[in-house]
């Protein structure tokens, strides 16, 4: 699993997250990072982030950068 290290993540990065409501099912939501919410450098379940659309979840996979910003 990717997204456990805070140093790999930054604003605008496209990621797949699991929302709190989807933790049992494992359904992933794709979005761009607006803010990193986990302060520690590592979290075994994924770094918690706020997406640009306002949803909050733990990063499960890093999709990539949008080179246009």
C-alpha positions as CSV (number, residue, x, y, z in Angstrom):
1,X,0.0,0.0,0.0
2,X,1.2,3.5,-0.8
3,X,0.4,6.6,1.1
4,X,1.7,5.6,4.5
5,X,4.6,8.1,4.4
6,X,3.7,11.8,4.7
7,X,6.8,12.8,2.7
8,X,5.4,11.2,-0.4
9,X,2.3,13.4,-0.4
10,X,1.7,17.1,-1.2
11,X,-1.0,19.6,-2.3
12,X,-2.6,18.8,-5.7
13,X,-1.4,15.2,-5.8
14,X,-4.1,12.8,-7.2
15,X,-4.8,9.9,-4.8
16,X,-7.3,7.2,-3.9
17,X,-8.6,7.4,-0.4
18,X,-10.9,5.3,1.7
19,X,-13.5,7.4,3.4
20,X,-14.5,6.7,7.0
21,X,-17.9,5.5,5.9
22,X,-16.3,3.1,3.4
23,X,-13.7,1.6,5.7
24,X,-15.6,-1.7,6.0
25,X,-16.2,-2.1,2.3
26,X,-12.9,-0.7,1.1
27,X,-14.5,1.5,-1.6
28,X,-12.0,4.0,-2.9
29,X,-12.6,7.7,-3.7
30,X,-10.3,9.5,-6.1
31,X,-9.4,13.2,-5.6
32,X,-6.7,15.8,-5.3
33,X,-5.1,16.6,-1.9
34,X,-6.1,19.9,-0.4
35,X,-4.5,19.4,3.0
36,X,-2.5,16.8,4.9
37,X,-4.3,16.1,8.3
38,X,-2.0,13.5,9.8
39,X,0.9,15.2,11.6
40,X,3.1,12.2,12.0
41,X,5.6,11.2,9.3
42,X,4.1,7.6,9.0
43,X,0.8,6.0,9.6
44,X,0.2,2.3,9.0
45,X,-3.4,2.8,7.7
46,X,-2.5,5.7,5.5
47,X,-2.0,9.4,5.9
48,X,-5.3,11.2,6.5
49,X,-6.0,14.0,4.0
50,X,-8.7,16.4,3.0
51,X,-9.5,16.3,-0.7
52,X,-10.2,19.5,-2.7
53,X,-13.9,18.6,-2.7
54,X,-13.9,18.6,1.1
55,X,-14.0,14.8,1.7
56,X,-11.6,13.3,4.3
57,X,-10.0,9.9,4.1
58,X,-6.8,7.9,4.4
59,X,-4.6,7.6,1.4
60,X,-4.5,4.0,-0.1
61,X,-2.8,4.7,-3.4
62,X,-0.9,7.5,-5.1
63,X,-2.2,8.1,-8.7
64,X,0.1,10.9,-9.7
65,X,0.7,14.6,-10.3
66,X,-1.3,17.0,-12.6
67,X,1.6,18.8,-14.3
68,X,-0.8,21.7,-15.1
69,X,-1.2,22.6,-11.4
